[in-house]
Amino acid sequence: MNTTQHCPGHEPFKSIQPIEVTCKKCGTVNEVFSDEVEKTHTCRSCKEILDVKKATR
């Protein structure tokens, strides 16, 4: 079955991209999505605060 219909409201999410951020403290690579760059994120291994804004430059 092939259809051209999509879920309502899906358009804003088409441009969201994953960003890999490496923790400066432990070196773990963490994934943050482009729509969450302004939020505070912590490393999943050591809980250090990640500098996501530097990773996106």
Distance bins in CASP14 RR format, pairs under 12 A and 6 or more apart:
PFRMAT RR
TARGET T0000
AUTHOR 0000-0000-0000
RMODE 2
METHOD distances of the structure
MODEL  1
6 13 0 0 0 0 0 1 0 0 0 0 0
6 14 0 0 0 0 1 0 0 0 0 0 0
7 13 0 0 0 0 1 0 0 0 0 0 0
7 14 0 0 0 0 0 1 0 0 0 0 0
10 16 0 0 0 0 0 1 0 0 0 0 0
12 34 0 0 0 0 0 1 0 0 0 0 0
12 35 0 0 0 0 1 0 0 0 0 0 0
13 33 0 0 0 0 1 0 0 0 0 0 0
13 34 0 0 0 0 0 1 0 0 0 0 0
13 35 1 0 0 1 0 0 0 0 0 0 0
14 34 0 0 0 0 0 1 0 0 0 0 0
14 35 0 0 0 0 0 1 0 0 0 0 0
15 33 0 0 0 0 0 1 0 0 0 0 0
15 34 1 0 0 1 0 0 0 0 0 0 0
15 35 0 0 0 0 1 0 0 0 0 0 0
16 31 0 0 0 0 0 1 0 0 0 0 0
16 32 0 0 0 0 0 1 0 0 0 0 0
16 33 1 0 1 0 0 0 0 0 0 0 0
16 34 1 0 1 0 0 0 0 0 0 0 0
16 35 1 0 1 0 0 0 0 0 0 0 0
16 36 0 0 0 0 1 0 0 0 0 0 0
16 37 0 0 0 0 0 1 0 0 0 0 0
17 31 0 0 0 0 0 1 0 0 0 0 0
17 32 0 0 0 0 0 1 0 0 0 0 0
17 33 1 0 0 1 0 0 0 0 0 0 0
17 34 1 0 1 0 0 0 0 0 0 0 0
17 35 0 0 0 0 1 0 0 0 0 0 0
17 36 0 0 0 0 0 1 0 0 0 0 0
17 37 0 0 0 0 0 1 0 0 0 0 0
17 56 0 0 0 0 1 0 0 0 0 0 0
18 29 0 0 0 0 0 1 0 0 0 0 0
18 30 0 0 0 0 0 1 0 0 0 0 0
18 31 1 0 1 0 0 0 0 0 0 0 0
18 32 1 0 0 1 0 0 0 0 0 0 0
18 33 1 0 1 0 0 0 0 0 0 0 0
18 34 1 0 0 1 0 0 0 0 0 0 0
18 35 0 0 0 0 0 1 0 0 0 0 0
18 36 0 0 0 0 0 1 0 0 0 0 0
18 37 0 0 0 0 0 1 0 0 0 0 0
18 52 0 0 0 0 0 1 0 0 0 0 0
18 55 0 0 0 0 0 1 0 0 0 0 0
18 56 0 0 0 0 0 1 0 0 0 0 0
19 29 0 0 0 0 0 1 0 0 0 0 0
19 30 0 0 0 0 1 0 0 0 0 0 0
19 31 1 0 0 1 0 0 0 0 0 0 0
19 32 1 0 1 0 0 0 0 0 0 0 0
19 33 1 0 0 1 0 0 0 0 0 0 0
19 34 1 0 1 0 0 0 0 0 0 0 0
19 35 0 0 0 0 0 1 0 0 0 0 0
19 36 0 0 0 0 1 0 0 0 0 0 0
19 37 1 0 0 1 0 0 0 0 0 0 0
19 41 0 0 0 0 0 1 0 0 0 0 0
19 50 0 0 0 0 0 1 0 0 0 0 0
19 51 0 0 0 0 0 1 0 0 0 0 0
19 52 1 0 0 1 0 0 0 0 0 0 0
19 53 0 0 0 0 0 1 0 0 0 0 0
19 54 0 0 0 0 0 1 0 0 0 0 0
19 55 1 0 1 0 0 0 0 0 0 0 0
19 56 1 0 0 1 0 0 0 0 0 0 0
19 57 0 0 0 0 0 1 0 0 0 0 0
20 27 0 0 0 0 0 1 0 0 0 0 0
20 28 0 0 0 0 0 1 0 0 0 0 0
20 29 1 0 1 0 0 0 0 0 0 0 0
20 30 1 0 0 1 0 0 0 0 0 0 0
20 31 1 0 0 1 0 0 0 0 0 0 0
20 32 0 0 0 0 1 0 0 0 0 0 0
20 33 0 0 0 0 0 1 0 0 0 0 0
20 34 0 0 0 0 0 1 0 0 0 0 0
20 50 0 0 0 0 0 1 0 0 0 0 0
20 52 0 0 0 0 0 1 0 0 0 0 0
20 55 1 0 0 1 0 0 0 0 0 0 0
20 56 0 0 0 0 0 1 0 0 0 0 0
21 27 0 0 0 0 0 1 0 0 0 0 0
21 28 0 0 0 0 1 0 0 0 0 0 0
21 29 1 0 0 1 0 0 0 0 0 0 0
21 30 1 0 1 0 0 0 0 0 0 0 0
21 31 1 0 0 1 0 0 0 0 0 0 0
21 32 1 0 1 0 0 0 0 0 0 0 0
21 33 0 0 0 0 0 1 0 0 0 0 0
21 34 0 0 0 0 0 1 0 0 0 0 0
21 36 0 0 0 0 0 1 0 0 0 0 0
21 37 0 0 0 0 1 0 0 0 0 0 0
21 41 1 0 0 1 0 0 0 0 0 0 0
21 42 0 0 0 0 0 1 0 0 0 0 0
21 43 0 0 0 0 1 0 0 0 0 0 0
21 44 0 0 0 0 0 1 0 0 0 0 0
21 48 0 0 0 0 0 1 0 0 0 0 0
21 49 0 0 0 0 0 1 0 0 0 0 0
21 50 1 0 1 0 0 0 0 0 0 0 0
21 51 1 0 0 1 0 0 0 0 0 0 0
21 52 1 0 1 0 0 0 0 0 0 0 0
21 53 0 0 0 0 1 0 0 0 0 0 0
21 54 0 0 0 0 1 0 0 0 0 0 0
21 55 1 0 1 0 0 0 0 0 0 0 0
21 56 0 0 0 0 1 0 0 0 0 0 0
21 57 0 0 0 0 0 1 0 0 0 0 0
22 28 1 0 0 1 0 0 0 0 0 0 0
22 29 1 0 1 0 0 0 0 0 0 0 0
22 30 1 0 0 1 0 0 0 0 0 0 0
22 31 0 0 0 0 0 1 0 0 0 0 0
22 32 0 0 0 0 0 1 0 0 0 0 0
22 43 0 0 0 0 1 0 0 0 0 0 0
22 45 0 0 0 0 0 1 0 0 0 0 0
22 48 0 0 0 0 0 1 0 0 0 0 0
22 50 0 0 0 0 1 0 0 0 0 0 0
22 51 0 0 0 0 1 0 0 0 0 0 0
22 52 0 0 0 0 0 1 0 0 0 0 0
22 54 0 0 0 0 0 1 0 0 0 0 0
22 55 1 0 0 1 0 0 0 0 0 0 0
23 29 1 0 0 1 0 0 0 0 0 0 0
23 30 1 0 0 1 0 0 0 0 0 0 0
23 31 0 0 0 0 0 1 0 0 0 0 0
23 32 0 0 0 0 0 1 0 0 0 0 0
23 41 0 0 0 0 1 0 0 0 0 0 0
23 42 0 0 0 0 1 0 0 0 0 0 0
23 43 1 0 1 0 0 0 0 0 0 0 0
23 44 0 0 0 0 1 0 0 0 0 0 0
23 45 1 0 0 1 0 0 0 0 0 0 0
23 46 1 0 0 1 0 0 0 0 0 0 0
23 47 0 0 0 0 1 0 0 0 0 0 0
23 48 1 0 1 0 0 0 0 0 0 0 0
23 49 0 0 0 0 1 0 0 0 0 0 0
23 50 1 0 0 1 0 0 0 0 0 0 0
23 51 0 0 0 0 1 0 0 0 0 0 0
23 52 0 0 0 0 0 1 0 0 0 0 0
23 55 0 0 0 0 0 1 0 0 0 0 0
24 30 0 0 0 0 0 1 0 0 0 0 0
24 43 0 0 0 0 1 0 0 0 0 0 0
24 46 0 0 0 0 0 1 0 0 0 0 0
24 48 1 0 0 1 0 0 0 0 0 0 0
24 49 0 0 0 0 1 0 0 0 0 0 0
24 50 0 0 0 0 1 0 0 0 0 0 0
24 51 1 0 0 1 0 0 0 0 0 0 0
24 52 0 0 0 0 0 1 0 0 0 0 0
24 54 0 0 0 0 1 0 0 0 0 0 0
24 55 0 0 0 0 0 1 0 0 0 0 0
25 42 0 0 0 0 0 1 0 0 0 0 0
25 43 1 0 0 1 0 0 0 0 0 0 0
25 45 0 0 0 0 1 0 0 0 0 0 0
25 46 1 0 1 0 0 0 0 0 0 0 0
25 47 0 0 0 0 1 0 0 0 0 0 0
25 48 1 0 1 0 0 0 0 0 0 0 0
25 49 0 0 0 0 1 0 0 0 0 0 0
25 50 0 0 0 0 1 0 0 0 0 0 0
25 51 0 0 0 0 0 1 0 0 0 0 0
26 42 0 0 0 0 0 1 0 0 0 0 0
26 43 1 0 0 1 0 0 0 0 0 0 0
26 44 0 0 0 0 1 0 0 0 0 0 0
26 45 1 0 1 0 0 0 0 0 0 0 0
26 46 1 0 1 0 0 0 0 0 0 0 0
26 47 0 0 0 0 1 0 0 0 0 0 0
26 48 1 0 0 1 0 0 0 0 0 0 0
26 50 0 0 0 0 0 1 0 0 0 0 0
27 43 0 0 0 0 1 0 0 0 0 0 0
27 44 0 0 0 0 0 1 0 0 0 0 0
27 45 0 0 0 0 1 0 0 0 0 0 0
27 46 0 0 0 0 1 0 0 0 0 0 0
27 48 0 0 0 0 1 0 0 0 0 0 0
27 50 0 0 0 0 0 1 0 0 0 0 0
28 41 0 0 0 0 0 1 0 0 0 0 0
28 42 0 0 0 0 0 1 0 0 0 0 0
28 43 1 0 1 0 0 0 0 0 0 0 0
28 44 1 0 0 1 0 0 0 0 0 0 0
28 45 1 0 1 0 0 0 0 0 0 0 0
28 46 1 0 0 1 0 0 0 0 0 0 0
28 47 0 0 0 0 0 1 0 0 0 0 0
28 48 0 0 0 0 1 0 0 0 0 0 0
28 50 0 0 0 0 1 0 0 0 0 0 0
29 43 0 0 0 0 1 0 0 0 0 0 0
29 44 0 0 0 0 1 0 0 0 0 0 0
29 45 0 0 0 0 1 0 0 0 0 0 0
29 50 0 0 0 0 0 1 0 0 0 0 0
29 55 0 0 0 0 0 1 0 0 0 0 0
30 36 0 0 0 0 0 1 0 0 0 0 0
30 41 1 0 0 1 0 0 0 0 0 0 0
30 42 0 0 0 0 1 0 0 0 0 0 0
30 43 1 0 1 0 0 0 0 0 0 0 0
30 44 1 0 1 0 0 0 0 0 0 0 0
30 45 0 0 0 0 1 0 0 0 0 0 0
30 46 0 0 0 0 0 1 0 0 0 0 0
30 47 0 0 0 0 0 1 0 0 0 0 0
30 48 0 0 0 0 1 0 0 0 0 0 0
30 49 0 0 0 0 0 1 0 0 0 0 0
30 50 1 0 0 1 0 0 0 0 0 0 0
30 51 0 0 0 0 0 1 0 0 0 0 0
30 52 0 0 0 0 1 0 0 0 0 0 0
30 55 0 0 0 0 1 0 0 0 0 0 0
31 41 0 0 0 0 1 0 0 0 0 0 0
31 43 0 0 0 0 0 1 0 0 0 0 0
31 44 0 0 0 0 1 0 0 0 0 0 0
31 50 0 0 0 0 0 1 0 0 0 0 0
31 52 0 0 0 0 0 1 0 0 0 0 0
31 55 0 0 0 0 0 1 0 0 0 0 0
32 38 0 0 0 0 0 1 0 0 0 0 0
32 39 0 0 0 0 1 0 0 0 0 0 0
32 40 0 0 0 0 0 1 0 0 0 0 0
32 41 1 0 1 0 0 0 0 0 0 0 0
32 42 0 0 0 0 0 1 0 0 0 0 0
32 43 0 0 0 0 0 1 0 0 0 0 0
32 44 0 0 0 0 0 1 0 0 0 0 0
32 50 1 0 0 1 0 0 0 0 0 0 0
32 51 0 0 0 0 0 1 0 0 0 0 0
32 52 1 0 1 0 0 0 0 0 0 0 0
32 53 0 0 0 0 0 1 0 0 0 0 0
32 54 0 0 0 0 0 1 0 0 0 0 0
32 55 1 0 0 1 0 0 0 0 0 0 0
32 56 0 0 0 0 1 0 0 0 0 0 0
33 39 0 0 0 0 1 0 0 0 0 0 0
33 41 0 0 0 0 0 1 0 0 0 0 0
33 52 0 0 0 0 0 1 0 0 0 0 0
33 56 0 0 0 0 0 1 0 0 0 0 0
34 52 0 0 0 0 1 0 0 0 0 0 0
34 53 0 0 0 0 0 1 0 0 0 0 0
34 55 0 0 0 0 0 1 0 0 0 0 0
34 56 1 0 0 1 0 0 0 0 0 0 0
35 52 0 0 0 0 0 1 0 0 0 0 0
35 56 0 0 0 0 0 1 0 0 0 0 0
36 50 0 0 0 0 0 1 0 0 0 0 0
36 52 1 0 0 1 0 0 0 0 0 0 0
36 53 0 0 0 0 0 1 0 0 0 0 0
36 56 0 0 0 0 0 1 0 0 0 0 0
37 50 0 0 0 0 0 1 0 0 0 0 0
37 51 0 0 0 0 0 1 0 0 0 0 0
37 52 1 0 1 0 0 0 0 0 0 0 0
37 53 1 0 0 1 0 0 0 0 0 0 0
37 54 0 0 0 0 0 1 0 0 0 0 0
37 55 0 0 0 0 1 0 0 0 0 0 0
37 56 1 0 1 0 0 0 0 0 0 0 0
37 57 0 0 0 0 0 1 0 0 0 0 0
38 52 0 0 0 0 1 0 0 0 0 0 0
38 53 0 0 0 0 1 0 0 0 0 0 0
38 56 0 0 0 0 0 1 0 0 0 0 0
39 49 0 0 0 0 0 1 0 0 0 0 0
39 50 0 0 0 0 0 1 0 0 0 0 0
39 52 1 0 0 1 0 0 0 0 0 0 0
39 53 0 0 0 0 0 1 0 0 0 0 0
40 47 0 0 0 0 0 1 0 0 0 0 0
40 48 0 0 0 0 0 1 0 0 0 0 0
40 49 1 0 0 1 0 0 0 0 0 0 0
40 50 0 0 0 0 1 0 0 0 0 0 0
40 51 0 0 0 0 0 1 0 0 0 0 0
40 52 0 0 0 0 1 0 0 0 0 0 0
40 53 0 0 0 0 0 1 0 0 0 0 0
41 47 0 0 0 0 0 1 0 0 0 0 0
41 48 0 0 0 0 1 0 0 0 0 0 0
41 49 1 0 0 1 0 0 0 0 0 0 0
41 50 1 0 1 0 0 0 0 0 0 0 0
41 51 0 0 0 0 1 0 0 0 0 0 0
41 52 1 0 1 0 0 0 0 0 0 0 0
41 53 0 0 0 0 0 1 0 0 0 0 0
41 55 0 0 0 0 1 0 0 0 0 0 0
41 56 0 0 0 0 0 1 0 0 0 0 0
42 48 1 0 0 1 0 0 0 0 0 0 0
42 49 1 0 1 0 0 0 0 0 0 0 0
42 50 1 0 0 1 0 0 0 0 0 0 0
42 51 0 0 0 0 0 1 0 0 0 0 0
42 52 0 0 0 0 0 1 0 0 0 0 0
43 49 1 0 0 1 0 0 0 0 0 0 0
43 50 1 0 1 0 0 0 0 0 0 0 0
43 51 0 0 0 0 0 1 0 0 0 0 0
43 52 0 0 0 0 0 1 0 0 0 0 0
44 50 0 0 0 0 1 0 0 0 0 0 0
50 56 0 0 0 0 0 1 0 0 0 0 0
51 57 0 0 0 0 0 1 0 0 0 0 0
END
